[in-house]
Amino acid sequence: MGIEDISSVKTYLSFKIGDEEFGAHVSKVLSILGLQKITKVPKSPDYMKGVINLREMVLPVIDTCFKF
């Protein structure tokens, strides 16, 4: 593989939901987290599992299987 070929290489993060596979370009991925404690939010939609604290920011946790 020459230098010209390397510059055209595209890298993706792929993941599976159920039987379907999805991908996102790595430039769109901010971080990959391990399992964390999820705090439930009363009266939230069914697809929202709760929130997590990430670096002093409150982030929603969405069940993509349910949402999509």
PQR file with spaces between the fields and no chain letter, atoms N, CA, C, O and H, PARSE charges and radii, in Angstrom:
ATOM       1  N    MET     1       0.850   -1.179    0.000 -0.4000 1.5000
ATOM       2  CA   MET     1       0.000    0.000    0.000 -0.0000 2.0000
ATOM       3  C    MET     1       0.891    1.236    0.000  0.5500 1.7000
ATOM       4  O    MET     1       1.735    1.401    0.881 -0.5500 1.4000
ATOM       5  N    GLY     2       0.699    2.101   -0.989 -0.4000 1.5000
ATOM       6  CA   GLY     2       1.504    3.306   -1.104 -0.0000 2.0000
ATOM       7  C    GLY     2       0.932    4.447   -0.265  0.5500 1.7000
ATOM       8  O    GLY     2      -0.145    4.328    0.319 -0.5500 1.4000
ATOM       9  H    GLY     2       0.014    1.967   -1.704  0.4000 1.0000
ATOM      10  N    ILE     3       1.670    5.551   -0.216 -0.4000 1.5000
ATOM      11  CA   ILE     3       1.241    6.718    0.562 -0.0000 2.0000
ATOM      12  C    ILE     3      -0.088    7.251    0.033  0.5500 1.7000
ATOM      13  O    ILE     3      -0.930    7.688    0.817 -0.5500 1.4000
ATOM      14  H    ILE     3       2.544    5.648   -0.690  0.4000 1.0000
ATOM      15  N    GLU     4      -0.289    7.222   -1.279 -0.4000 1.5000
ATOM      16  CA   GLU     4      -1.561    7.692   -1.850 -0.0000 2.0000
ATOM      17  C    GLU     4      -2.726    6.856   -1.328  0.5500 1.7000
ATOM      18  O    GLU     4      -3.801    7.383   -1.044 -0.5500 1.4000
ATOM      19  H    GLU     4       0.395    6.866   -1.916  0.4000 1.0000
ATOM      20  N    ASP     5      -2.501    5.550   -1.204 -0.4000 1.5000
ATOM      21  CA   ASP     5      -3.554    4.646   -0.743 -0.0000 2.0000
ATOM      22  C    ASP     5      -3.897    4.890    0.726  0.5500 1.7000
ATOM      23  O    ASP     5      -5.066    4.806    1.102 -0.5500 1.4000
ATOM      24  H    ASP     5      -1.627    5.122   -1.435  0.4000 1.0000
ATOM      25  N    ILE     6      -2.905    5.189    1.558 -0.4000 1.5000
ATOM      26  CA   ILE     6      -3.129    5.398    2.988 -0.0000 2.0000
ATOM      27  C    ILE     6      -4.025    6.618    3.223  0.5500 1.7000
ATOM      28  O    ILE     6      -4.885    6.591    4.104 -0.5500 1.4000
ATOM      29  H    ILE     6      -1.955    5.256    1.252  0.4000 1.0000
ATOM      30  N    SER     7      -3.833    7.674    2.451 -0.4000 1.5000
ATOM      31  CA   SER     7      -4.625    8.882    2.647 -0.0000 2.0000
ATOM      32  C    SER     7      -6.097    8.665    2.308  0.5500 1.7000
ATOM      33  O    SER     7      -6.944    9.444    2.744 -0.5500 1.4000
ATOM      34  H    SER     7      -3.135    7.696    1.736  0.4000 1.0000
ATOM      35  N    SER     8      -6.416    7.636    1.549 -0.4000 1.5000
ATOM      36  CA   SER     8      -7.805    7.373    1.183 -0.0000 2.0000
ATOM      37  C    SER     8      -8.480    6.355    2.113  0.5500 1.7000
ATOM      38  O    SER     8      -9.649    6.022    1.916 -0.5500 1.4000
ATOM      39  H    SER     8      -5.727    7.003    1.194  0.4000 1.0000
ATOM      40  N    VAL     9      -7.755    5.862    3.117 -0.4000 1.5000
ATOM      41  CA   VAL     9      -8.317    4.883    4.045 -0.0000 2.0000
ATOM      42  C    VAL     9      -9.320    5.578    4.962  0.5500 1.7000
ATOM      43  O    VAL     9      -9.024    6.638    5.513 -0.5500 1.4000
ATOM      44  H    VAL     9      -6.806    6.132    3.277  0.4000 1.0000
ATOM      45  N    LYS    10     -10.496    4.993    5.127 -0.4000 1.5000
ATOM      46  CA   LYS    10     -11.533    5.520    6.001 -0.0000 2.0000
ATOM      47  C    LYS    10     -11.666    4.579    7.199  0.5500 1.7000
ATOM      48  O    LYS    10     -11.626    3.360    7.039 -0.5500 1.4000
ATOM      49  H    LYS    10     -10.736    4.132    4.678  0.4000 1.0000
ATOM      50  N    THR    11     -11.823    5.143    8.393 -0.4000 1.5000
ATOM      51  CA   THR    11     -11.931    4.339    9.605 -0.0000 2.0000
ATOM      52  C    THR    11     -13.279    4.583   10.252  0.5500 1.7000
ATOM      53  O    THR    11     -13.701    5.728   10.411 -0.5500 1.4000
ATOM      54  H    THR    11     -11.855    6.134    8.523  0.4000 1.0000
ATOM      55  N    TYR    12     -13.955    3.506   10.625 -0.4000 1.5000
ATOM      56  CA   TYR    12     -15.293    3.584   11.205 -0.0000 2.0000
ATOM      57  C    TYR    12     -15.370    2.784   12.497  0.5500 1.7000
ATOM      58  O    TYR    12     -14.677    1.781   12.667 -0.5500 1.4000
ATOM      59  H    TYR    12     -13.612    2.576   10.495  0.4000 1.0000
ATOM      60  N    LEU    13     -16.216    3.242   13.393 -0.4000 1.5000
ATOM      61  CA   LEU    13     -16.569    2.477   14.584 -0.0000 2.0000
ATOM      62  C    LEU    13     -17.850    1.747   14.222  0.5500 1.7000
ATOM      63  O    LEU    13     -18.836    2.379   13.842 -0.5500 1.4000
ATOM      64  H    LEU    13     -16.778    4.057   13.255  0.4000 1.0000
ATOM      65  N    SER    14     -17.848    0.453   14.331 -0.4000 1.5000
ATOM      66  CA   SER    14     -19.064   -0.302   14.008 -0.0000 2.0000
ATOM      67  C    SER    14     -19.637   -0.897   15.281  0.5500 1.7000
ATOM      68  O    SER    14     -18.910   -1.228   16.217 -0.5500 1.4000
ATOM      69  H    SER    14     -17.047   -0.060   14.639  0.4000 1.0000
ATOM      70  N    PHE    15     -20.959   -1.024   15.296 -0.4000 1.5000
ATOM      71  CA   PHE    15     -21.643   -1.613   16.449 -0.0000 2.0000
ATOM      72  C    PHE    15     -22.897   -2.305   15.959  0.5500 1.7000
ATOM      73  O    PHE    15     -23.382   -2.045   14.857 -0.5500 1.4000
ATOM      74  H    PHE    15     -21.550   -0.755   14.535  0.4000 1.0000
ATOM      75  N    LYS    16     -23.409   -3.181   16.788 -0.4000 1.5000
ATOM      76  CA   LYS    16     -24.551   -3.996   16.421 -0.0000 2.0000
ATOM      77  C    LYS    16     -25.686   -3.742   17.406  0.5500 1.7000
ATOM      78  O    LYS    16     -25.480   -3.724   18.619 -0.5500 1.4000
ATOM      79  H    LYS    16     -23.015   -3.391   17.683  0.4000 1.0000
ATOM      80  N    ILE    17     -26.876   -3.547   16.871 -0.4000 1.5000
ATOM      81  CA   ILE    17     -28.088   -3.434   17.679 -0.0000 2.0000
ATOM      82  C    ILE    17     -29.033   -4.513   17.172  0.5500 1.7000
ATOM      83  O    ILE    17     -29.523   -4.448   16.045 -0.5500 1.4000
ATOM      84  H    ILE    17     -27.044   -3.561   15.885  0.4000 1.0000
ATOM      85  N    GLY    18     -29.281   -5.499   18.013 -0.4000 1.5000
ATOM      86  CA   GLY    18     -30.096   -6.632   17.564 -0.0000 2.0000
ATOM      87  C    GLY    18     -29.371   -7.350   16.444  0.5500 1.7000
ATOM      88  O    GLY    18     -28.222   -7.764   16.601 -0.5500 1.4000
ATOM      89  H    GLY    18     -28.884   -5.552   18.929  0.4000 1.0000
ATOM      90  N    ASP    19     -30.044   -7.496   15.311 -0.4000 1.5000
ATOM      91  CA   ASP    19     -29.445   -8.175   14.159 -0.0000 2.0000
ATOM      92  C    ASP    19     -28.875   -7.210   13.129  0.5500 1.7000
ATOM      93  O    ASP    19     -28.372   -7.639   12.090 -0.5500 1.4000
ATOM      94  H    ASP    19     -30.977   -7.160   15.183  0.4000 1.0000
ATOM      95  N    GLU    20     -28.949   -5.905   13.407 -0.4000 1.5000
ATOM      96  CA   GLU    20     -28.479   -4.917   12.447 -0.0000 2.0000
ATOM      97  C    GLU    20     -27.137   -4.328   12.862  0.5500 1.7000
ATOM      98  O    GLU    20     -26.872   -4.125   14.047 -0.5500 1.4000
ATOM      99  H    GLU    20     -29.358   -5.556   14.251  0.4000 1.0000
ATOM     100  N    GLU    21     -26.293   -4.057   11.866 -0.4000 1.5000
ATOM     101  CA   GLU    21     -24.998   -3.436   12.121 -0.0000 2.0000
ATOM     102  C    GLU    21     -25.027   -1.983   11.662  0.5500 1.7000
ATOM     103  O    GLU    21     -25.622   -1.650   10.637 -0.5500 1.4000
ATOM     104  H    GLU    21     -26.508   -4.222   10.903  0.4000 1.0000
ATOM     105  N    PHE    22     -24.367   -1.119   12.448 -0.4000 1.5000
ATOM     106  CA   PHE    22     -24.299    0.299   12.155 -0.0000 2.0000
ATOM     107  C    PHE    22     -22.846    0.727   12.212  0.5500 1.7000
ATOM     108  O    PHE    22     -22.000    0.005   12.739 -0.5500 1.4000
ATOM     109  H    PHE    22     -23.884   -1.390   13.281  0.4000 1.0000
ATOM     110  N    GLY    23     -22.558    1.894   11.675 -0.4000 1.5000
ATOM     111  CA   GLY    23     -21.205    2.415   11.721 -0.0000 2.0000
ATOM     112  C    GLY    23     -21.215    3.927   11.803  0.5500 1.7000
ATOM     113  O    GLY    23     -22.141    4.580   11.322 -0.5500 1.4000
ATOM     114  H    GLY    23     -23.245    2.480   11.247  0.4000 1.0000
ATOM     115  N    ALA    24     -20.184    4.476   12.412 -0.4000 1.5000
ATOM     116  CA   ALA    24     -20.011    5.924   12.495 -0.0000 2.0000
ATOM     117  C    ALA    24     -18.547    6.218   12.203  0.5500 1.7000
ATOM     118  O    ALA    24     -17.659    5.507   12.673 -0.5500 1.4000
ATOM     119  H    ALA    24     -19.431    3.945   12.802  0.4000 1.0000
ATOM     120  N    HIS    25     -18.301    7.257   11.434 -0.4000 1.5000
ATOM     121  CA   HIS    25     -16.927    7.644   11.140 -0.0000 2.0000
ATOM     122  C    HIS    25     -16.248    8.020   12.460  0.5500 1.7000
ATOM     123  O    HIS    25     -16.855    8.688   13.296 -0.5500 1.4000
ATOM     124  H    HIS    25     -19.022    7.834   11.052  0.4000 1.0000
ATOM     125  N    VAL    26     -15.017    7.605   12.650 -0.4000 1.5000
ATOM     126  CA   VAL    26     -14.329    7.829   13.921 -0.0000 2.0000
ATOM     127  C    VAL    26     -14.202    9.308   14.269  0.5500 1.7000
ATOM     128  O    VAL    26     -14.059    9.645   15.444 -0.5500 1.4000
ATOM     129  H    VAL    26     -14.523    7.063   11.971  0.4000 1.0000
ATOM     130  N    SER    27     -14.250   10.185   13.295 -0.4000 1.5000
ATOM     131  CA   SER    27     -14.163   11.616   13.592 -0.0000 2.0000
ATOM     132  C    SER    27     -15.418   12.120   14.304  0.5500 1.7000
ATOM     133  O    SER    27     -15.402   13.204   14.889 -0.5500 1.4000
ATOM     134  H    SER    27     -14.367    9.911   12.341  0.4000 1.0000
ATOM     135  N    LYS    28     -16.498   11.349   14.261 -0.4000 1.5000
ATOM     136  CA   LYS    28     -17.751   11.730   14.921 -0.0000 2.0000
ATOM     137  C    LYS    28     -17.885   11.127   16.316  0.5500 1.7000
ATOM     138  O    LYS    28     -18.824   11.457   17.040 -0.5500 1.4000
ATOM     139  H    LYS    28     -16.511   10.469   13.786  0.4000 1.0000
ATOM     140  N    VAL    29     -16.959   10.248   16.703 -0.4000 1.5000
ATOM     141  CA   VAL    29     -17.008    9.572   18.007 -0.0000 2.0000
ATOM     142  C    VAL    29     -16.219   10.380   19.021  0.5500 1.7000
ATOM     143  O    VAL    29     -15.025   10.615   18.838 -0.5500 1.4000
ATOM     144  H    VAL    29     -16.197    9.980   16.114  0.4000 1.0000
ATOM     145  N    LEU    30     -16.879   10.805   20.089 -0.4000 1.5000
ATOM     146  CA   LEU    30     -16.207   11.594   21.127 -0.0000 2.0000
ATOM     147  C    LEU    30     -15.462   10.700   22.103  0.5500 1.7000
ATOM     148  O    LEU    30     -14.312   10.978   22.444 -0.5500 1.4000
ATOM     149  H    LEU    30     -17.849   10.614   20.238  0.4000 1.0000
ATOM     150  N    SER    31     -16.111    9.616   22.564 -0.4000 1.5000
ATOM     151  CA   SER    31     -15.460    8.689   23.486 -0.0000 2.0000
ATOM     152  C    SER    31     -16.258    7.397   23.562  0.5500 1.7000
ATOM     153  O    SER    31     -17.423    7.345   23.170 -0.5500 1.4000
ATOM     154  H    SER    31     -17.045    9.390   22.288  0.4000 1.0000
ATOM     155  N    ILE    32     -15.619    6.374   24.064 -0.4000 1.5000
ATOM     156  CA   ILE    32     -16.257    5.082   24.304 -0.0000 2.0000
ATOM     157  C    ILE    32     -16.138    4.828   25.797  0.5500 1.7000
ATOM     158  O    ILE    32     -15.034    4.805   26.343 -0.5500 1.4000
ATOM     159  H    ILE    32     -14.672    6.417   24.382  0.4000 1.0000
ATOM     160  N    LEU    33     -17.260    4.640   26.451 -0.4000 1.5000
ATOM     161  CA   LEU    33     -17.277    4.496   27.907 -0.0000 2.0000
ATOM     162  C    LEU    33     -17.549    3.059   28.313  0.5500 1.7000
ATOM     163  O    LEU    33     -18.220    2.309   27.603 -0.5500 1.4000
ATOM     164  H    LEU    33     -18.156    4.658   26.008  0.4000 1.0000
ATOM     165  N    GLY    34     -17.022    2.695   29.455 -0.4000 1.5000
ATOM     166  CA   GLY    34     -17.373    1.427   30.064 -0.0000 2.0000
ATOM     167  C    GLY    34     -18.704    1.582   30.786  0.5500 1.7000
ATOM     168  O    GLY    34     -19.254    2.681   30.851 -0.5500 1.4000
ATOM     169  H    GLY    34     -16.478    3.304   30.032  0.4000 1.0000
ATOM     170  N    LEU    35     -19.214    0.500   31.320 -0.4000 1.5000
ATOM     171  CA   LEU    35     -20.480    0.519   32.040 -0.0000 2.0000
ATOM     172  C    LEU    35     -20.381    1.417   33.269  0.5500 1.7000
ATOM     173  O    LEU    35     -19.437    1.308   34.051 -0.5500 1.4000
ATOM     174  H    LEU    35     -18.767   -0.393   31.268  0.4000 1.0000
ATOM     175  N    GLN    36     -21.360    2.302   33.433 -0.4000 1.5000
ATOM     176  CA   GLN    36     -21.397    3.212   34.571 -0.0000 2.0000
ATOM     177  C    GLN    36     -22.756    3.123   35.252  0.5500 1.7000
ATOM     178  O    GLN    36     -23.713    2.588   34.692 -0.5500 1.4000
ATOM     179  H    GLN    36     -22.127    2.390   32.797  0.4000 1.0000
ATOM     180  N    LYS    37     -22.825    3.654   36.464 -0.4000 1.5000
ATOM     181  CA   LYS    37     -24.091    3.677   37.203 -0.0000 2.0000
ATOM     182  C    LYS    37     -25.026    4.669   36.522  0.5500 1.7000
ATOM     183  O    LYS    37     -24.667    5.826   36.304 -0.5500 1.4000
ATOM     184  H    LYS    37     -22.048    4.088   36.920  0.4000 1.0000
ATOM     185  N    ILE    38     -26.230    4.205   36.188 -0.4000 1.5000
ATOM     186  CA   ILE    38     -27.237    5.041   35.548 -0.0000 2.0000
ATOM     187  C    ILE    38     -28.265    5.449   36.593  0.5500 1.7000
ATOM     188  O    ILE    38     -28.832    4.605   37.287 -0.5500 1.4000
ATOM     189  H    ILE    38     -26.522    3.265   36.365  0.4000 1.0000
ATOM     190  N    THR    39     -28.497    6.745   36.697 -0.4000 1.5000
ATOM     191  CA   THR    39     -29.499    7.269   37.627 -0.0000 2.0000
ATOM     192  C    THR    39     -30.800    7.467   36.856  0.5500 1.7000
ATOM     193  O    THR    39     -30.840    8.199   35.867 -0.5500 1.4000
ATOM     194  H    THR    39     -28.037    7.431   36.134  0.4000 1.0000
ATOM     195  N    LYS    40     -31.864    6.808   37.317 -0.4000 1.5000
ATOM     196  CA   LYS    40     -33.157    6.910   36.647 -0.0000 2.0000
ATOM     197  C    LYS    40     -33.739    8.306   36.818  0.5500 1.7000
ATOM     198  O    LYS    40     -33.508    8.968   37.830 -0.5500 1.4000
ATOM     199  H    LYS    40     -31.831    6.214   38.121  0.4000 1.0000
ATOM     200  N    VAL    41     -34.499    8.747   35.813 -0.4000 1.5000
ATOM     201  CA   VAL    41     -35.145   10.060   35.830 -0.0000 2.0000
ATOM     202  C    VAL    41     -36.658    9.832   35.812  0.5500 1.7000
ATOM     203  O    VAL    41     -37.179    9.241   34.866 -0.5500 1.4000
ATOM     204  H    VAL    41     -34.686    8.209   34.990  0.4000 1.0000
ATOM     205  N    PRO    42     -37.365   10.293   36.843 -0.5600 1.5000
ATOM     206  CA   PRO    42     -38.825   10.095   36.880  0.2800 2.0000
ATOM     207  C    PRO    42     -39.517   10.753   35.686  0.5500 1.7000
ATOM     208  O    PRO    42     -39.099   11.813   35.219 -0.5500 1.4000
ATOM     209  N    LYS    43     -40.567   10.119   35.206 -0.4000 1.5000
ATOM     210  CA   LYS    43     -41.420   10.630   34.121 -0.0000 2.0000
ATOM     211  C    LYS    43     -40.663   10.867   32.812  0.5500 1.7000
ATOM     212  O    LYS    43     -41.069   11.704   32.006 -0.5500 1.4000
ATOM     213  H    LYS    43     -40.907    9.258   35.585  0.4000 1.0000
ATOM     214  N    SER    44     -39.577   10.141   32.599 -0.4000 1.5000
ATOM     215  CA   SER    44     -38.837   10.264   31.336 -0.0000 2.0000
ATOM     216  C    SER    44     -39.419    9.260   30.330  0.5500 1.7000
ATOM     217  O    SER    44     -40.080    8.302   30.731 -0.5500 1.4000
ATOM     218  H    SER    44     -39.248    9.460   33.253  0.4000 1.0000
ATOM     219  N    PRO    45     -39.180    9.471   29.028 -0.5600 1.5000
ATOM     220  CA   PRO    45     -39.674    8.524   28.015  0.2800 2.0000
ATOM     221  C    PRO    45     -39.098    7.123   28.246  0.5500 1.7000
ATOM     222  O    PRO    45     -38.046    6.969   28.868 -0.5500 1.4000
ATOM     223  N    ASP    46     -39.796    6.111   27.740 -0.4000 1.5000
ATOM     224  CA   ASP    46     -39.372    4.720   27.938 -0.0000 2.0000
ATOM     225  C    ASP    46     -37.977    4.442   27.399  0.5500 1.7000
ATOM     226  O    ASP    46     -37.242    3.641   27.977 -0.5500 1.4000
ATOM     227  H    ASP    46     -40.650    6.236   27.235  0.4000 1.0000
ATOM     228  N    TYR    47     -37.598    5.092   26.297 -0.4000 1.5000
ATOM     229  CA   TYR    47     -36.290    4.832   25.697 -0.0000 2.0000
ATOM     230  C    TYR    47     -35.138    5.474   26.470  0.5500 1.7000
ATOM     231  O    TYR    47     -33.978    5.123   26.257 -0.5500 1.4000
ATOM     232  H    TYR    47     -38.195    5.743   25.828  0.4000 1.0000
ATOM     233  N    MET    48     -35.453    6.418   27.371 -0.4000 1.5000
ATOM     234  CA   MET    48     -34.400    7.062   28.166 -0.0000 2.0000
ATOM     235  C    MET    48     -34.207    6.266   29.455  0.5500 1.7000
ATOM     236  O    MET    48     -35.087    6.221   30.315 -0.5500 1.4000
ATOM     237  H    MET    48     -36.396    6.703   27.545  0.4000 1.0000
ATOM     238  N    LYS    49     -33.060    5.654   29.565 -0.4000 1.5000
ATOM     239  CA   LYS    49     -32.782    4.794   30.721 -0.0000 2.0000
ATOM     240  C    LYS    49     -32.397    5.590   31.957  0.5500 1.7000
ATOM     241  O    LYS    49     -32.505    5.089   33.076 -0.5500 1.4000
ATOM     242  H    LYS    49     -32.345    5.690   28.867  0.4000 1.0000
ATOM     243  N    GLY    50     -31.950    6.825   31.767 -0.4000 1.5000
ATOM     244  CA   GLY    50     -31.548    7.670   32.884 -0.0000 2.0000
ATOM     245  C    GLY    50     -30.431    8.601   32.470  0.5500 1.7000
ATOM     246  O    GLY    50     -30.294    8.949   31.297 -0.5500 1.4000
ATOM     247  H    GLY    50     -31.863    7.233   30.858  0.4000 1.0000
ATOM     248  N    VAL    51     -29.628    9.001   33.452 -0.4000 1.5000
ATOM     249  CA   VAL    51     -28.504    9.901   33.190 -0.0000 2.0000
ATOM     250  C    VAL    51     -27.252    9.380   33.881  0.5500 1.7000
ATOM     251  O    VAL    51     -27.329    8.628   34.853 -0.5500 1.4000
ATOM     252  H    VAL    51     -29.739    8.719   34.404  0.4000 1.0000
ATOM     253  N    ILE    52     -26.097    9.793   33.365 -0.4000 1.5000
ATOM     254  CA   ILE    52     -24.818    9.490   34.005 -0.0000 2.0000
ATOM     255  C    ILE    52     -24.062   10.797   34.214  0.5500 1.7000
ATOM     256  O    ILE    52     -24.345   11.804   33.565 -0.5500 1.4000
ATOM     257  H    ILE    52     -26.035   10.404   32.576  0.4000 1.0000
ATOM     258  N    ASN    53     -23.106   10.764   35.121 -0.4000 1.5000
ATOM     259  CA   ASN    53     -22.232   11.910   35.368 -0.0000 2.0000
ATOM     260  C    ASN    53     -20.901   11.605   34.690  0.5500 1.7000
ATOM     261  O    ASN    53     -20.183   10.688   35.088 -0.5500 1.4000
ATOM     262  H    ASN    53     -22.876    9.946   35.648  0.4000 1.0000
ATOM     263  N    LEU    54     -20.584   12.387   33.662 -0.4000 1.5000
ATOM     264  CA   LEU    54     -19.327   12.208   32.947 -0.0000 2.0000
ATOM     265  C    LEU    54     -18.528   13.496   33.039  0.5500 1.7000
ATOM     266  O    LEU    54     -18.894   14.507   32.438 -0.5500 1.4000
ATOM     267  H    LEU    54     -21.167   13.133   33.339  0.4000 1.0000
ATOM     268  N    ARG    55     -17.456   13.457   33.779 -0.4000 1.5000
ATOM     269  CA   ARG    55     -16.587   14.634   33.943 -0.0000 2.0000
ATOM     270  C    ARG    55     -17.387   15.875   34.350  0.5500 1.7000
ATOM     271  O    ARG    55     -17.237   16.950   33.771 -0.5500 1.4000
ATOM     272  H    ARG    55     -17.160   12.636   34.266  0.4000 1.0000
ATOM     273  N    GLU    56     -18.235   15.696   35.355 -0.4000 1.5000
ATOM     274  CA   GLU    56     -19.071   16.775   35.917 -0.0000 2.0000
ATOM     275  C    GLU    56     -20.138   17.290   34.952  0.5500 1.7000
ATOM     276  O    GLU    56     -20.655   18.393   35.130 -0.5500 1.4000
ATOM     277  H    GLU    56     -18.357   14.822   35.826  0.4000 1.0000
ATOM     278  N    MET    57     -20.467   16.501   33.937 -0.4000 1.5000
ATOM     279  CA   MET    57     -21.565   16.837   33.027 -0.0000 2.0000
ATOM     280  C    MET    57     -22.615   15.744   33.130  0.5500 1.7000
ATOM     281  O    MET    57     -22.277   14.561   33.187 -0.5500 1.4000
ATOM     282  H    MET    57     -20.047   15.605   33.793  0.4000 1.0000
ATOM     283  N    VAL    58     -23.881   16.126   33.154 -0.4000 1.5000
ATOM     284  CA   VAL    58     -24.973   15.156   33.197 -0.0000 2.0000
ATOM     285  C    VAL    58     -25.364   14.817   31.767  0.5500 1.7000
ATOM     286  O    VAL    58     -25.758   15.690   30.995 -0.5500 1.4000
ATOM     287  H    VAL    58     -24.155   17.087   33.107  0.4000 1.0000
ATOM     288  N    LEU    59     -25.250   13.530   31.421 -0.4000 1.5000
ATOM     289  CA   LEU    59     -25.545   13.079   30.058 -0.0000 2.0000
ATOM     290  C    LEU    59     -26.684   12.071   30.066  0.5500 1.7000
ATOM     291  O    LEU    59     -26.718   11.188   30.924 -0.5500 1.4000
ATOM     292  H    LEU    59     -24.930   12.820   32.049  0.4000 1.0000
ATOM     293  N    PRO    60     -27.619   12.187   29.123 -0.5600 1.5000
ATOM     294  CA   PRO    60     -28.707   11.207   29.048  0.2800 2.0000
ATOM     295  C    PRO    60     -28.201    9.877   28.495  0.5500 1.7000
ATOM     296  O    PRO    60     -27.279    9.836   27.681 -0.5500 1.4000
ATOM     297  N    VAL    61     -28.824    8.789   28.956 -0.4000 1.5000
ATOM     298  CA   VAL    61     -28.519    7.448   28.449 -0.0000 2.0000
ATOM     299  C    VAL    61     -29.759    6.971   27.705  0.5500 1.7000
ATOM     300  O    VAL    61     -30.831    6.821   28.291 -0.5500 1.4000
ATOM     301  H    VAL    61     -29.573    8.822   29.618  0.4000 1.0000
ATOM     302  N    ILE    62     -29.600    6.736   26.409 -0.4000 1.5000
ATOM     303  CA   ILE    62     -30.710    6.359   25.540 -0.0000 2.0000
ATOM     304  C    ILE    62     -30.557    4.896   25.135  0.5500 1.7000
ATOM     305  O    ILE    62     -29.468    4.460   24.762 -0.5500 1.4000
ATOM     306  H    ILE    62     -28.729    6.858   25.932  0.4000 1.0000
ATOM     307  N    ASP    63     -31.645    4.145   25.208 -0.4000 1.5000
ATOM     308  CA   ASP    63     -31.666    2.758   24.747 -0.0000 2.0000
ATOM     309  C    ASP    63     -31.927    2.794   23.240  0.5500 1.7000
ATOM     310  O    ASP    63     -33.075    2.906   22.812 -0.5500 1.4000
ATOM     311  H    ASP    63     -32.529    4.499   25.511  0.4000 1.0000
ATOM     312  N    THR    64     -30.864    2.698   22.436 -0.4000 1.5000
ATOM     313  CA   THR    64     -31.002    2.827   20.990 -0.0000 2.0000
ATOM     314  C    THR    64     -31.838    1.700   20.382  0.5500 1.7000
ATOM     315  O    THR    64     -32.498    1.892   19.362 -0.5500 1.4000
ATOM     316  H    THR    64     -29.931    2.607   22.784  0.4000 1.0000
ATOM     317  N    CYS    65     -31.807    0.540   21.005 -0.4000 1.5000
ATOM     318  CA   CYS    65     -32.628   -0.583   20.521 -0.0000 2.0000
ATOM     319  C    CYS    65     -34.101   -0.182   20.569  0.5500 1.7000
ATOM     320  O    CYS    65     -34.845   -0.429   19.620 -0.5500 1.4000
ATOM     321  H    CYS    65     -31.270    0.384   21.834  0.4000 1.0000
ATOM     322  N    PHE    66     -34.509    0.419   21.642 -0.4000 1.5000
ATOM     323  CA   PHE    66     -35.897    0.845   21.826 -0.0000 2.0000
ATOM     324  C    PHE    66     -36.206    2.079   20.983  0.5500 1.7000
ATOM     325  O    PHE    66     -37.279    2.165   20.386 -0.5500 1.4000
ATOM     326  H    PHE    66     -33.904    0.619   22.413  0.4000 1.0000
ATOM     327  N    LYS    67     -35.284    3.026   20.929 -0.4000 1.5000
ATOM     328  CA   LYS    67     -35.494    4.290   20.217 -0.0000 2.0000
ATOM     329  C    LYS    67     -35.602    4.090   18.716  0.5500 1.7000
ATOM     330  O    LYS    67     -36.478    4.678   18.081 -0.5500 1.4000
ATOM     331  H    LYS    67     -34.412    2.956   21.414  0.4000 1.0000
ATOM     332  N    PHE    68     -34.721    3.266   18.126 -0.4000 1.5000
ATOM     333  CA   PHE    68     -34.726    3.070   16.677 -0.0000 2.0000
ATOM     334  C    PHE    68     -35.624    1.920   16.288  0.5500 1.7000
ATOM     335  O    PHE    68     -35.750    1.609   15.103 -0.5500 1.4000
ATOM     336  H    PHE    68     -34.009    2.789   18.641  0.4000 1.0000
